[in-house]
Amino acid sequence: MDRVSLTPRPDWRAAVEARGLAWHTGDDGQPYWDESAYWRFTAEEIDRIEAATETLYGLCLEGIERLVGRGDLGLWGYDPTAIALIEQSWRERDRHPSLYARFDLAFDGRDLKLLELNGDTPTSLVEAAVVQWWWLEERFPQMDQFNSIHEGLVEALSGFRRDAPAGQMLHLTCVRPHAEDEGTIDYLAACAGEAGLPREVLGLEEIGWRTGDGPGRFVDLADREITALFKLAPWEWLLADPFGDRLASEVLGGRLRLIEPAWKMLASDKRLLASLWEMFPGHPLLLEATTSLVQAQGYGAYARKPAHGREGANVVLFEGGQAVASASGDYGGDAVVYQRRARLAHARGSRGEARYAVLGSWVIGGLARGLGVRESSGPITSNMAQFVPHLFEP
Amino acid sequence: MKPSATLSPGFLFADPVWAGRDGVGVMKGRRRSVHVGFSVLGISAALAGCDAPSAGVGGAGPGGAGGQPKVYASVADCAADHDKATCDSAWDASVAEQSQTAPHYAQRSACEAEYGVGRCEGRQGSGGWIFMPMMAGFMVGQMMRGRDGRPNSNSPPGAGYSGGGGGGGSGGFTGRPVFYSSNGGYRTPAARPGETFLGRGVGATGVTERGGFGRSLGFHFGAHGG
Protein backbone atom coordinates (compact mmCIF):
# COMPACT_ATOMS: atom_id res chain seq x y z
CA MET A 1 0.00 0.00 0.00
CA ASP A 2 1.52 3.30 -1.00
CA ARG A 3 0.47 6.86 -1.60
CA VAL A 4 0.68 8.39 -5.06
CA SER A 5 0.33 12.13 -5.68
CA LEU A 6 -1.42 13.42 -8.73
CA THR A 7 -3.08 16.56 -9.99
CA PRO A 8 -6.77 16.75 -9.16
CA ARG A 9 -9.27 17.02 -11.97
CA PRO A 10 -9.61 20.75 -12.71
CA ASP A 11 -13.37 20.61 -12.19
CA TRP A 12 -13.24 18.13 -9.32
CA ARG A 13 -15.66 20.10 -7.15
CA ALA A 14 -18.36 20.11 -9.81
CA ALA A 15 -17.56 16.49 -10.65
CA VAL A 16 -18.08 15.22 -7.10
CA GLU A 17 -21.08 17.46 -6.52
CA ALA A 18 -22.74 15.91 -9.56
CA ARG A 19 -22.26 12.53 -7.88
CA GLY A 20 -23.98 13.65 -4.71
CA LEU A 21 -21.03 14.84 -2.61
CA ALA A 22 -21.99 18.36 -1.53
CA TRP A 23 -19.72 18.26 1.55
CA HIS A 24 -16.44 18.04 -0.36
CA THR A 25 -14.82 21.02 1.39
CA GLY A 26 -14.35 21.48 5.13
CA ASP A 27 -15.32 24.54 7.16
CA ASP A 28 -11.65 25.55 7.03
CA GLY A 29 -11.71 25.65 3.21
CA GLN A 30 -9.52 22.56 2.94
CA PRO A 31 -10.79 19.79 0.67
CA TYR A 32 -12.49 16.96 2.54
CA TRP A 33 -12.59 14.95 -0.67
CA ASP A 34 -8.89 14.98 -1.55
CA GLU A 35 -7.94 13.67 -4.96
CA SER A 36 -4.48 15.22 -4.95
CA ALA A 37 -3.39 11.70 -4.08
CA TYR A 38 -4.62 8.14 -4.05
CA TRP A 39 -3.65 5.02 -2.16
CA ARG A 40 -2.47 2.14 -4.32
CA PHE A 41 -2.88 -1.41 -3.10
CA THR A 42 -1.80 -4.73 -4.51
CA ALA A 43 -4.43 -7.35 -5.29
CA GLU A 44 -2.94 -9.47 -2.50
CA GLU A 45 -3.40 -6.67 0.00
CA ILE A 46 -7.02 -6.27 -1.07
CA ASP A 47 -7.51 -10.02 -0.64
CA ARG A 48 -6.14 -9.75 2.89
CA ILE A 49 -8.34 -6.77 3.76
CA GLU A 50 -11.41 -8.49 2.40
CA ALA A 51 -10.75 -11.74 4.26
CA ALA A 52 -9.82 -9.89 7.46
CA THR A 53 -13.02 -7.88 7.35
CA GLU A 54 -15.22 -10.94 7.10
CA THR A 55 -13.23 -12.71 9.80
CA LEU A 56 -13.57 -9.70 12.09
CA TYR A 57 -17.28 -9.45 11.42
CA GLY A 58 -17.61 -13.07 12.50
CA LEU A 59 -15.61 -12.38 15.68
CA CYS A 60 -17.81 -9.38 16.47
CA LEU A 61 -20.97 -11.42 16.06
CA GLU A 62 -19.53 -14.04 18.43
CA GLY A 63 -18.63 -11.29 20.87
CA ILE A 64 -22.14 -9.84 20.74
CA GLU A 65 -23.66 -13.31 21.11
CA ARG A 66 -21.69 -13.73 24.31
CA LEU A 67 -22.52 -10.26 25.65
CA VAL A 68 -26.23 -10.77 25.03
CA GLY A 69 -26.19 -14.31 26.38
CA ARG A 70 -24.41 -13.38 29.57
CA GLY A 71 -27.25 -11.11 30.57
CA ASP A 72 -25.13 -8.52 32.35
CA LEU A 73 -25.36 -5.57 29.95
CA GLY A 74 -26.57 -3.58 32.92
CA LEU A 75 -22.94 -3.47 34.03
CA TRP A 76 -22.20 -1.47 30.88
CA GLY A 77 -24.83 1.08 31.80
CA TYR A 78 -27.59 -0.11 29.48
CA ASP A 79 -31.01 0.35 31.05
CA PRO A 80 -33.64 -2.42 31.04
CA THR A 81 -35.38 -0.97 27.97
CA ALA A 82 -32.21 -0.85 25.90
CA ILE A 83 -31.34 -4.37 27.05
CA ALA A 84 -34.79 -5.66 26.07
CA LEU A 85 -34.40 -4.04 22.64
CA ILE A 86 -30.94 -5.50 22.14
CA GLU A 87 -32.05 -8.97 23.22
CA GLN A 88 -35.16 -8.91 21.04
CA SER A 89 -33.34 -7.75 17.92
CA TRP A 90 -30.57 -10.28 18.43
CA ARG A 91 -33.01 -13.14 19.03
CA GLU A 92 -35.04 -12.16 15.94
CA ARG A 93 -32.15 -11.22 13.68
CA ASP A 94 -34.03 -12.47 10.63
CA ARG A 95 -36.83 -9.99 11.27
CA HIS A 96 -34.55 -7.10 12.16
CA PRO A 97 -32.30 -6.76 9.15
CA SER A 98 -28.91 -5.13 9.32
CA LEU A 99 -27.74 -3.22 6.30
CA TYR A 100 -24.18 -2.14 6.93
CA ALA A 101 -21.21 -1.61 9.21
CA ARG A 102 -17.74 -0.15 8.82
CA PHE A 103 -14.53 -1.48 10.33
CA ASP A 104 -11.67 0.93 10.79
CA LEU A 105 -8.43 -0.92 10.25
CA ALA A 106 -4.79 -0.06 10.78
CA PHE A 107 -2.42 -1.43 8.15
CA ASP A 108 1.28 -0.73 8.14
CA GLY A 109 2.01 -2.93 5.15
CA ARG A 110 2.60 -5.93 7.40
CA ASP A 111 0.07 -6.12 10.23
CA LEU A 112 -3.61 -5.55 9.71
CA LYS A 113 -5.40 -4.65 12.96
CA LEU A 114 -8.90 -3.75 14.03
CA LEU A 115 -9.06 -0.22 15.42
CA GLU A 116 -12.81 -0.18 15.89
CA LEU A 117 -16.20 -1.07 14.47
CA ASN A 118 -18.93 1.41 13.73
CA GLY A 119 -21.94 -0.84 13.36
CA ASP A 120 -24.75 1.60 14.05
CA THR A 121 -24.20 4.83 12.12
CA PRO A 122 -21.18 4.54 9.83
CA THR A 123 -20.67 7.38 7.37
CA SER A 124 -18.41 8.29 4.44
CA LEU A 125 -20.67 5.97 2.50
CA VAL A 126 -21.37 8.14 -0.55
CA GLU A 127 -17.67 8.94 -0.84
CA ALA A 128 -16.73 5.27 -0.79
CA ALA A 129 -19.59 3.75 -2.78
CA VAL A 130 -20.13 6.40 -5.43
CA VAL A 131 -17.65 9.24 -5.64
CA GLN A 132 -14.44 7.22 -5.67
CA TRP A 133 -16.06 4.76 -8.10
CA TRP A 134 -16.64 7.58 -10.58
CA TRP A 135 -13.17 8.98 -9.89
CA LEU A 136 -11.69 5.63 -10.90
CA GLU A 137 -14.00 5.40 -13.89
CA GLU A 138 -12.74 8.78 -15.14
CA ARG A 139 -9.08 8.65 -14.14
CA PHE A 140 -8.03 4.99 -14.20
CA PRO A 141 -10.73 2.93 -15.92
CA GLN A 142 -8.29 0.08 -16.53
CA MET A 143 -7.59 -0.24 -12.79
CA ASP A 144 -9.72 -1.90 -10.15
CA GLN A 145 -11.07 -0.74 -6.82
CA PHE A 146 -12.32 -2.73 -3.84
CA ASN A 147 -15.79 -1.33 -4.06
CA SER A 148 -18.99 -3.18 -4.77
CA ILE A 149 -20.65 -1.26 -1.94
CA HIS A 150 -23.41 0.05 -4.16
CA GLU A 151 -24.27 -3.39 -5.45
CA GLY A 152 -24.18 -4.70 -1.91
CA LEU A 153 -26.60 -2.06 -0.67
CA VAL A 154 -29.06 -2.63 -3.50
CA GLU A 155 -28.79 -6.37 -2.98
CA ALA A 156 -29.38 -6.12 0.77
CA LEU A 157 -32.34 -3.78 0.28
CA SER A 158 -33.75 -6.12 -2.36
CA GLY A 159 -33.59 -8.89 0.20
CA PHE A 160 -35.42 -6.69 2.66
CA ARG A 161 -38.12 -5.96 0.09
CA ARG A 162 -38.46 -9.64 -0.77
CA ASP A 163 -38.97 -10.65 2.87
CA ALA A 164 -41.26 -7.74 3.74
CA PRO A 165 -45.04 -7.59 3.26
CA ALA A 166 -46.02 -6.44 -0.23
CA GLY A 167 -45.84 -2.66 -0.57
CA GLN A 168 -43.69 -2.25 2.54
CA MET A 169 -42.48 1.33 2.63
CA LEU A 170 -39.06 2.26 3.94
CA HIS A 171 -38.81 5.61 5.66
CA LEU A 172 -35.33 7.13 5.99
CA THR A 173 -34.44 9.81 8.49
CA CYS A 174 -31.61 11.88 9.92
CA VAL A 175 -31.23 15.11 11.83
CA ARG A 176 -31.60 18.24 9.68
CA PRO A 177 -30.21 20.48 8.44
CA HIS A 178 -27.04 18.49 7.89
CA ALA A 179 -25.62 18.27 4.37
CA GLU A 180 -23.62 15.10 4.95
CA ASP A 181 -26.27 13.07 6.73
CA GLU A 182 -29.02 14.24 4.42
CA GLY A 183 -26.87 13.40 1.40
CA THR A 184 -26.23 9.95 2.85
CA ILE A 185 -29.87 9.08 3.38
CA ASP A 186 -30.76 10.51 -0.04
CA TYR A 187 -28.25 8.07 -1.46
CA LEU A 188 -29.66 5.16 0.54
CA ALA A 189 -33.16 6.16 -0.59
CA ALA A 190 -31.92 5.98 -4.18
CA CYS A 191 -30.54 2.48 -3.46
CA ALA A 192 -33.92 1.50 -1.97
CA GLY A 193 -35.56 2.77 -5.14
CA GLU A 194 -33.24 0.64 -7.24
CA ALA A 195 -34.25 -2.30 -5.06
CA GLY A 196 -37.91 -1.60 -5.81
CA LEU A 197 -38.84 -0.38 -2.32
CA PRO A 198 -41.30 2.48 -1.91
CA ARG A 199 -39.43 5.01 0.24
CA GLU A 200 -39.83 8.38 1.84
CA VAL A 201 -37.18 10.66 3.31
CA LEU A 202 -37.99 12.88 6.27
CA GLY A 203 -36.21 14.78 9.03
CA LEU A 204 -36.13 13.32 12.52
CA GLU A 205 -38.03 16.33 13.81
CA GLU A 206 -40.79 15.65 11.29
CA ILE A 207 -41.60 12.19 12.59
CA GLY A 208 -44.99 12.34 14.25
CA TRP A 209 -46.74 10.37 16.97
CA ARG A 210 -50.39 10.04 16.09
CA THR A 211 -53.16 9.27 18.56
CA GLY A 212 -56.90 9.63 18.89
CA ASP A 213 -57.98 7.69 15.83
CA GLY A 214 -56.64 4.24 16.51
CA PRO A 215 -53.62 2.81 18.24
CA GLY A 216 -50.82 5.31 18.75
CA ARG A 217 -48.26 5.06 15.99
CA PHE A 218 -45.35 6.86 14.35
CA VAL A 219 -46.33 8.65 11.15
CA ASP A 220 -44.71 10.67 8.40
CA LEU A 221 -45.78 14.13 7.25
CA ALA A 222 -48.73 12.68 5.35
CA ASP A 223 -49.74 10.80 8.52
CA ARG A 224 -48.83 7.46 6.95
CA GLU A 225 -47.72 4.89 9.47
CA ILE A 226 -43.97 4.29 9.72
CA THR A 227 -43.27 0.56 10.07
CA ALA A 228 -39.70 0.33 8.77
CA LEU A 229 -37.29 3.15 9.46
CA PHE A 230 -33.69 3.63 8.44
CA LYS A 231 -32.21 6.08 10.93
CA LEU A 232 -28.86 7.74 10.52
CA ALA A 233 -28.74 8.57 14.22
CA PRO A 234 -27.32 6.56 17.09
CA TRP A 235 -29.76 4.39 19.02
CA GLU A 236 -28.71 5.83 22.35
CA TRP A 237 -29.57 9.35 21.19
CA LEU A 238 -32.98 8.30 19.91
CA LEU A 239 -33.79 6.49 23.15
CA ALA A 240 -32.82 9.61 25.13
CA ASP A 241 -35.25 11.71 23.06
CA PRO A 242 -38.78 12.63 24.23
CA PHE A 243 -40.13 9.97 21.83
CA GLY A 244 -37.63 7.39 23.09
CA ASP A 245 -40.03 5.42 25.28
CA ARG A 246 -42.61 5.20 22.51
CA LEU A 247 -39.93 4.13 20.07
CA ALA A 248 -38.95 1.33 22.41
CA SER A 249 -42.50 0.11 22.95
CA GLU A 250 -43.32 0.18 19.22
CA VAL A 251 -40.20 -1.82 18.38
CA LEU A 252 -40.69 -4.26 21.26
CA GLY A 253 -44.32 -4.66 20.23
CA GLY A 254 -43.26 -5.66 16.74
CA ARG A 255 -45.01 -2.73 15.08
CA LEU A 256 -41.86 -0.94 13.98
CA ARG A 257 -38.48 -2.09 12.73
CA LEU A 258 -35.39 0.07 12.66
CA ILE A 259 -32.37 -0.27 10.43
CA GLU A 260 -29.86 -0.65 11.98
CA PRO A 261 -31.42 -2.94 14.59
CA ALA A 262 -30.92 -2.37 18.32
CA TRP A 263 -28.16 -4.96 18.73
CA LYS A 264 -25.98 -2.63 16.69
CA MET A 265 -25.68 -0.56 19.85
CA LEU A 266 -23.16 -3.19 20.92
CA ALA A 267 -21.48 -3.10 17.51
CA SER A 268 -20.68 0.56 18.06
CA ASP A 269 -19.75 0.29 21.73
CA LYS A 270 -15.96 0.26 21.86
CA ARG A 271 -15.95 -1.87 25.00
CA LEU A 272 -16.65 -4.67 22.53
CA LEU A 273 -12.95 -4.39 21.67
CA ALA A 274 -12.06 -5.43 25.21
CA SER A 275 -14.54 -8.31 25.06
CA LEU A 276 -13.04 -9.53 21.82
CA TRP A 277 -9.52 -9.54 23.23
CA GLU A 278 -10.83 -11.46 26.26
CA MET A 279 -12.46 -14.04 24.01
CA PHE A 280 -9.75 -14.27 21.36
CA PRO A 281 -6.51 -13.26 23.09
CA GLY A 282 -3.61 -12.99 20.69
CA HIS A 283 -5.77 -13.04 17.57
CA PRO A 284 -3.61 -11.62 14.77
CA LEU A 285 -6.29 -9.15 13.65
CA LEU A 286 -6.94 -7.74 17.13
CA LEU A 287 -5.12 -5.22 19.27
CA GLU A 288 -4.96 -5.77 23.00
CA ALA A 289 -7.82 -3.90 24.62
CA THR A 290 -9.15 -3.58 28.15
CA THR A 291 -11.38 -1.47 30.32
CA SER A 292 -8.75 -1.57 33.08
CA LEU A 293 -6.29 1.32 33.24
CA VAL A 294 -3.84 -0.83 35.18
CA GLN A 295 -3.73 -3.39 32.40
CA ALA A 296 -3.46 -0.65 29.79
CA GLN A 297 -0.40 0.80 31.49
CA GLY A 298 1.27 -2.48 30.76
CA TYR A 299 0.86 -1.84 27.03
CA GLY A 300 3.32 1.05 27.04
CA ALA A 301 1.70 2.94 24.17
CA TYR A 302 -2.06 2.90 24.13
CA ALA A 303 -5.14 4.85 23.06
CA ARG A 304 -7.96 5.74 25.44
CA LYS A 305 -11.30 5.91 23.65
CA PRO A 306 -14.79 6.79 24.87
CA ALA A 307 -17.14 3.81 24.53
CA HIS A 308 -19.63 5.71 22.38
CA GLY A 309 -17.25 8.19 20.77
CA ARG A 310 -17.30 8.87 17.06
CA GLU A 311 -14.86 10.34 14.58
CA GLY A 312 -11.97 10.30 17.00
CA ALA A 313 -13.65 12.57 19.54
CA ASN A 314 -12.05 12.52 23.01
CA VAL A 315 -9.43 9.99 21.98
CA VAL A 316 -6.17 10.38 23.90
CA LEU A 317 -2.90 8.65 23.01
CA PHE A 318 -0.51 7.73 25.81
CA GLU A 319 3.13 6.74 25.75
CA GLY A 320 4.95 5.78 28.91
CA GLY A 321 2.10 7.13 31.01
CA GLN A 322 2.14 10.54 29.27
CA ALA A 323 -0.58 11.87 26.97
CA VAL A 324 1.11 12.58 23.65
CA ALA A 325 -1.92 13.46 21.51
CA SER A 326 -5.56 14.15 22.16
CA ALA A 327 -8.72 15.14 20.33
CA SER A 328 -11.46 17.34 21.70
CA GLY A 329 -15.06 16.25 21.82
CA ASP A 330 -18.20 15.87 23.83
CA TYR A 331 -17.87 12.33 25.10
CA GLY A 332 -15.82 13.33 28.13
CA GLY A 333 -18.09 11.68 30.69
CA ASP A 334 -18.35 8.41 28.81
CA ALA A 335 -16.98 5.03 29.88
CA VAL A 336 -13.64 4.31 28.24
CA VAL A 337 -11.71 1.49 26.69
CA TYR A 338 -7.95 1.25 26.36
CA GLN A 339 -6.36 -0.21 23.27
CA ARG A 340 -2.74 -0.91 22.44
CA ARG A 341 -1.43 1.54 19.86
CA ALA A 342 -1.22 0.34 16.28
CA ARG A 343 1.01 1.56 13.52
CA LEU A 344 -0.96 3.32 10.80
CA ALA A 345 0.06 3.47 7.19
CA HIS A 346 1.81 6.79 6.77
CA ALA A 347 3.44 8.76 4.02
CA ARG A 348 4.54 12.26 3.18
CA GLY A 349 2.16 14.59 1.37
CA SER A 350 3.20 16.74 -1.58
CA ARG A 351 4.33 19.51 0.80
CA GLY A 352 6.28 17.07 2.92
CA GLU A 353 3.62 16.88 5.61
CA ALA A 354 2.81 13.65 7.44
CA ARG A 355 -0.21 11.71 6.23
CA TYR A 356 -1.67 8.88 8.33
CA ALA A 357 -4.21 6.56 6.74
CA VAL A 358 -6.98 4.46 8.26
CA LEU A 359 -8.85 1.92 6.16
CA GLY A 360 -12.63 2.00 6.41
CA SER A 361 -13.72 -1.46 5.34
CA TRP A 362 -17.42 -1.89 4.66
CA VAL A 363 -19.57 -4.86 5.54
CA ILE A 364 -22.83 -4.82 3.62
CA GLY A 365 -25.36 -7.56 4.26
CA GLY A 366 -22.70 -9.53 6.13
CA LEU A 367 -20.05 -9.47 3.35
CA ALA A 368 -16.93 -7.35 2.87
CA ARG A 369 -17.85 -5.05 0.01
CA GLY A 370 -15.36 -2.26 -0.24
CA LEU A 371 -12.91 0.22 1.12
CA GLY A 372 -12.61 3.92 1.83
CA VAL A 373 -9.39 5.52 3.04
CA ARG A 374 -9.38 8.44 5.50
CA GLU A 375 -6.21 10.47 5.92
CA SER A 376 -5.15 12.79 8.70
CA SER A 377 -2.10 14.87 9.53
CA GLY A 378 -1.84 13.37 13.02
CA PRO A 379 -2.19 9.91 14.48
CA ILE A 380 -5.83 10.44 15.56
CA THR A 381 -8.33 10.14 12.73
CA SER A 382 -10.96 12.82 13.38
CA ASN A 383 -13.93 14.20 11.54
CA MET A 384 -11.46 16.50 9.76
CA ALA A 385 -9.69 13.54 8.17
CA GLN A 386 -9.75 13.65 4.38
CA PHE A 387 -11.26 11.02 2.19
CA VAL A 388 -8.68 9.87 -0.39
CA PRO A 389 -9.61 7.48 -3.21
CA HIS A 390 -7.89 4.16 -3.73
CA LEU A 391 -7.24 1.65 -6.48
CA PHE A 392 -5.42 -1.59 -7.08
CA GLU A 393 -4.00 -3.33 -10.11
CA PRO A 394 -6.23 -6.20 -11.10
CA MET B 1 -16.99 -11.70 -10.96
CA LYS B 2 -18.85 -11.74 -14.21
CA PRO B 3 -19.40 -8.28 -15.54
CA SER B 4 -22.99 -7.46 -16.23
CA ALA B 5 -24.38 -4.80 -18.48
CA THR B 6 -27.17 -3.71 -16.22
CA LEU B 7 -28.08 -3.96 -12.60
CA SER B 8 -31.60 -4.77 -11.67
CA PRO B 9 -33.03 -6.14 -8.47
CA GLY B 10 -33.97 -9.30 -10.31
CA PHE B 11 -30.41 -9.74 -11.43
CA LEU B 12 -29.16 -9.12 -7.97
CA PHE B 13 -30.82 -11.85 -6.07
CA ALA B 14 -31.03 -14.27 -8.94
CA ASP B 15 -27.37 -14.09 -9.88
CA PRO B 16 -25.45 -17.10 -8.62
CA VAL B 17 -22.16 -15.20 -8.44
CA TRP B 18 -23.16 -13.80 -5.09
CA ALA B 19 -24.51 -17.00 -3.67
CA GLY B 20 -21.97 -19.00 -1.73
CA ARG B 21 -19.24 -16.36 -1.81
CA ASP B 22 -16.91 -16.97 1.04
CA GLY B 23 -14.52 -14.13 0.83
CA VAL B 24 -11.05 -14.15 -0.50
CA GLY B 25 -10.14 -15.95 -3.65
CA VAL B 26 -13.61 -16.38 -5.05
CA MET B 27 -13.83 -13.01 -6.73
CA LYS B 28 -10.82 -12.60 -8.88
CA GLY B 29 -10.43 -9.80 -11.32
CA ARG B 30 -12.73 -6.85 -11.25
CA ARG B 31 -13.85 -6.04 -7.74
CA ARG B 32 -15.98 -2.99 -8.13
CA SER B 33 -19.60 -2.30 -8.76
CA VAL B 34 -20.59 -2.85 -12.34
CA HIS B 35 -22.68 0.23 -12.44
CA VAL B 36 -23.27 3.02 -9.93
CA GLY B 37 -26.12 5.14 -11.13
CA PHE B 38 -26.41 7.57 -8.25
CA SER B 39 -26.17 11.26 -9.02
CA VAL B 40 -27.78 14.40 -7.67
CA LEU B 41 -30.06 14.31 -10.68
CA GLY B 42 -31.48 11.14 -9.24
CA ILE B 43 -31.84 12.73 -5.84
CA SER B 44 -33.79 15.73 -6.93
CA ALA B 45 -36.14 13.52 -8.90
CA ALA B 46 -36.59 11.29 -5.88
CA LEU B 47 -37.14 14.23 -3.59
CA ALA B 48 -39.69 15.78 -5.89
CA GLY B 49 -41.56 12.52 -5.71
CA CYS B 50 -41.32 12.47 -1.96
CA ASP B 51 -42.49 15.99 -1.44
CA ALA B 52 -45.64 15.80 -3.48
CA PRO B 53 -47.85 13.88 -1.08
CA SER B 54 -46.66 15.97 1.84
CA ALA B 55 -47.58 19.30 0.29
CA GLY B 56 -50.12 21.17 2.30
CA VAL B 57 -50.16 18.72 5.15
CA GLY B 58 -47.78 20.68 7.30
CA GLY B 59 -50.54 22.25 9.37
CA ALA B 60 -52.68 20.62 11.96
CA GLY B 61 -55.49 19.87 9.55
CA PRO B 62 -56.99 16.46 10.01
CA GLY B 63 -58.50 16.29 6.56
CA GLY B 64 -55.60 15.08 4.46
CA ALA B 65 -55.54 11.45 5.38
CA GLY B 66 -59.01 11.48 6.92
CA GLY B 67 -61.78 9.01 6.46
CA GLN B 68 -64.89 9.93 4.48
CA PRO B 69 -66.85 12.72 6.13
CA LYS B 70 -69.82 11.11 7.78
CA VAL B 71 -73.46 12.02 8.41
CA TYR B 72 -74.56 11.08 11.92
CA ALA B 73 -78.23 10.30 12.50
CA SER B 74 -78.00 10.68 16.24
CA VAL B 75 -75.72 11.58 19.08
CA ALA B 76 -75.31 7.86 19.82
CA ASP B 77 -74.26 7.23 16.23
CA CYS B 78 -71.74 10.08 16.46
CA ALA B 79 -70.40 8.85 19.80
CA ALA B 80 -69.20 5.66 18.17
CA ASP B 81 -66.60 7.78 16.36
CA HIS B 82 -66.09 10.78 18.57
CA ASP B 83 -66.11 12.00 22.11
CA LYS B 84 -69.66 12.06 23.59
CA ALA B 85 -69.33 15.71 24.67
CA THR B 86 -68.25 16.66 21.15
CA CYS B 87 -71.32 14.91 19.73
CA ASP B 88 -73.73 16.54 22.19
CA SER B 89 -72.38 19.97 21.33
CA ALA B 90 -72.43 19.24 17.60
CA TRP B 91 -76.05 18.15 17.83
CA ASP B 92 -77.03 21.31 19.70
CA ALA B 93 -75.19 23.52 17.22
CA SER B 94 -76.86 21.75 14.29
CA VAL B 95 -80.35 22.19 15.73
CA ALA B 96 -79.61 25.85 16.37
CA GLU B 97 -78.38 26.37 12.84
CA GLN B 98 -81.40 24.58 11.40
CA SER B 99 -83.87 26.78 13.20
CA GLN B 100 -81.97 29.99 12.44
CA THR B 101 -80.82 29.50 8.87
CA ALA B 102 -82.81 26.72 7.19
CA PRO B 103 -84.96 28.07 4.35
CA HIS B 104 -88.57 28.83 5.21
CA TYR B 105 -91.45 28.09 2.87
CA ALA B 106 -95.01 29.27 3.03
CA GLN B 107 -96.25 26.10 1.32
CA ARG B 108 -95.40 22.56 2.44
CA SER B 109 -95.36 21.44 -1.19
CA ALA B 110 -92.69 24.00 -2.09
CA CYS B 111 -90.50 22.73 0.73
CA GLU B 112 -91.12 19.08 -0.17
CA ALA B 113 -90.21 19.79 -3.79
CA GLU B 114 -86.72 20.58 -2.57
CA TYR B 115 -86.27 18.22 0.34
CA GLY B 116 -88.59 15.31 -0.38
CA VAL B 117 -92.09 14.30 0.53
CA GLY B 118 -92.52 13.98 4.27
CA ARG B 119 -89.15 15.64 4.89
CA CYS B 120 -90.43 19.03 5.94
CA GLU B 121 -91.88 20.18 9.19
CA GLY B 122 -94.30 23.00 9.87
CA ARG B 123 -94.10 25.54 12.62
CA GLN B 124 -96.51 28.19 13.78
CA GLY B 125 -94.88 31.49 12.87
CA SER B 126 -96.07 35.01 13.68
CA GLY B 127 -97.86 35.29 10.31
CA GLY B 128 -99.16 31.71 10.08
CA TRP B 129 -97.56 28.38 9.28
CA ILE B 130 -94.10 28.14 7.88
CA PHE B 131 -92.44 25.02 6.52
CA MET B 132 -88.77 24.12 6.75
CA PRO B 133 -86.68 21.02 6.09
CA MET B 134 -86.29 18.60 8.94
CA MET B 135 -82.85 17.47 9.99
CA ALA B 136 -81.75 14.13 8.59
CA GLY B 137 -78.73 14.21 10.81
CA PHE B 138 -75.63 16.25 11.33
CA MET B 139 -71.98 16.42 10.52
CA VAL B 140 -69.08 17.09 12.84
CA GLY B 141 -66.46 19.51 11.62
CA GLN B 142 -63.19 20.82 12.91
CA MET B 143 -61.75 24.25 12.33
CA MET B 144 -58.20 24.39 11.03
CA ARG B 145 -55.94 26.22 13.41
CA GLY B 146 -53.82 29.10 12.27
CA ARG B 147 -50.13 29.50 13.05
CA ASP B 148 -50.97 31.03 16.39
CA GLY B 149 -52.80 27.88 17.43
CA ARG B 150 -56.18 29.57 17.48
CA PRO B 151 -59.00 28.88 15.06
CA ASN B 152 -58.60 30.85 11.85
CA SER B 153 -59.79 34.41 12.19
CA ASN B 154 -61.81 34.13 9.00
CA SER B 155 -64.19 31.67 10.64
CA PRO B 156 -67.58 33.27 11.00
CA PRO B 157 -68.49 34.20 14.56
CA GLY B 158 -70.25 31.37 16.23
CA ALA B 159 -69.18 28.82 13.64
CA GLY B 160 -67.02 27.03 16.14
CA TYR B 161 -67.60 26.40 19.76
CA SER B 162 -65.28 25.24 22.43
CA GLY B 163 -67.41 22.41 23.71
CA GLY B 164 -67.50 23.87 27.16
CA GLY B 165 -63.88 22.98 27.68
CA GLY B 166 -62.60 26.49 27.36
CA GLY B 167 -60.32 25.81 24.41
CA GLY B 168 -59.22 22.43 25.71
CA GLY B 169 -59.22 19.13 23.89
CA SER B 170 -62.67 19.52 22.38
CA GLY B 171 -62.13 23.06 21.13
CA GLY B 172 -62.58 23.92 17.48
CA PHE B 173 -65.31 21.39 16.63
CA THR B 174 -68.44 22.35 14.76
CA GLY B 175 -71.85 20.76 14.24
CA ARG B 176 -73.77 21.35 11.00
CA PRO B 177 -77.26 20.17 10.04
CA VAL B 178 -77.85 17.75 7.19
CA PHE B 179 -81.19 17.64 5.32
CA TYR B 180 -82.81 15.15 3.04
CA SER B 181 -82.96 15.78 -0.66
CA SER B 182 -85.91 15.21 -2.94
CA ASN B 183 -83.75 12.96 -5.10
CA GLY B 184 -83.43 10.50 -2.21
CA GLY B 185 -80.01 11.53 -0.91
CA TYR B 186 -78.77 14.08 1.57
CA ARG B 187 -78.14 17.76 1.32
CA THR B 188 -74.94 18.28 3.19
CA PRO B 189 -73.75 21.69 4.31
CA ALA B 190 -70.92 23.50 2.56
CA ALA B 191 -67.82 23.68 4.69
CA ARG B 192 -66.99 27.12 5.97
CA PRO B 193 -63.53 28.57 5.50
CA GLY B 194 -61.12 26.48 7.54
CA GLU B 195 -63.70 23.85 8.37
CA THR B 196 -63.09 20.15 7.69
CA PHE B 197 -65.78 17.54 8.17
CA LEU B 198 -64.77 14.46 10.07
CA GLY B 199 -65.55 10.82 9.69
CA ARG B 200 -64.41 7.57 11.14
CA GLY B 201 -60.91 6.18 10.82
CA VAL B 202 -57.52 7.70 10.13
CA GLY B 203 -57.64 11.43 10.39
CA ALA B 204 -61.00 11.51 12.08
CA THR B 205 -60.11 13.00 15.42
CA GLY B 206 -56.46 12.07 15.50
CA VAL B 207 -53.74 14.38 16.64
CA THR B 208 -50.15 14.18 15.45
CA GLU B 209 -47.43 15.36 17.75
CA ARG B 210 -44.07 16.10 16.10
CA GLY B 211 -40.62 17.15 17.22
CA GLY B 212 -40.02 14.34 19.69
CA PHE B 213 -36.88 13.18 17.91
CA GLY B 214 -33.64 15.01 17.37
CA ARG B 215 -33.60 16.72 20.74
CA SER B 216 -31.40 14.64 22.99
CA LEU B 217 -28.08 16.03 24.14
CA GLY B 218 -26.30 13.98 21.50
CA PHE B 219 -27.95 15.88 18.68
CA HIS B 220 -26.74 19.18 20.07
CA PHE B 221 -23.10 18.39 19.79
CA GLY B 222 -23.13 16.92 16.37
CA ALA B 223 -25.13 14.86 14.00
CA HIS B 224 -22.25 12.84 12.71
CA GLY B 225 -22.76 9.16 12.74
CA GLY B 226 -19.02 8.63 12.44
Interface residues (C-beta under 8 A of the other chain):
Chain A: E17 A18 R19 G20 A22 I46 D47 R48 E50 A51 E54 N118 D120 T121 P122 T123 V126 A129 V130 W133 W134 L136 D144 Q145 F146 N147 S148 I149 H150 E151 V154 E155 S158 G159 R161 R162 T173 C174 V175 R176 H178 E180 D181 T184 D186 Y187 A189 A190 C191 G193 E194 A195 G196 R199 E200 V201 G203 L204 E205 E206 I207 G208 W209 R210 T211 G212 D213 G214 V219 D220 L221 A222 D223 R224 L232 A233 P234 E236 W237 L238 A240 D241 P242 F243 G244 R246 S268 R310 E311 D330 L367 A368 G370 N383 F392 P394
Chain B: M1 L7 P9 L12 F13 W18 R21 G23 V24 G25 G29 R30 R31 R32 S33 V34 V36 G37 F38 S39 V40 L41 G42 I43 A46 L47 C50 P53 S54 V57 G58 G64 A65 G201 V202 G203 A204 T205 G206 V207 T208 E209 R210 G211 G212 F213 G214 R215 S216 L217 G218 F219 F221 G222 A223 H224 G225 G226
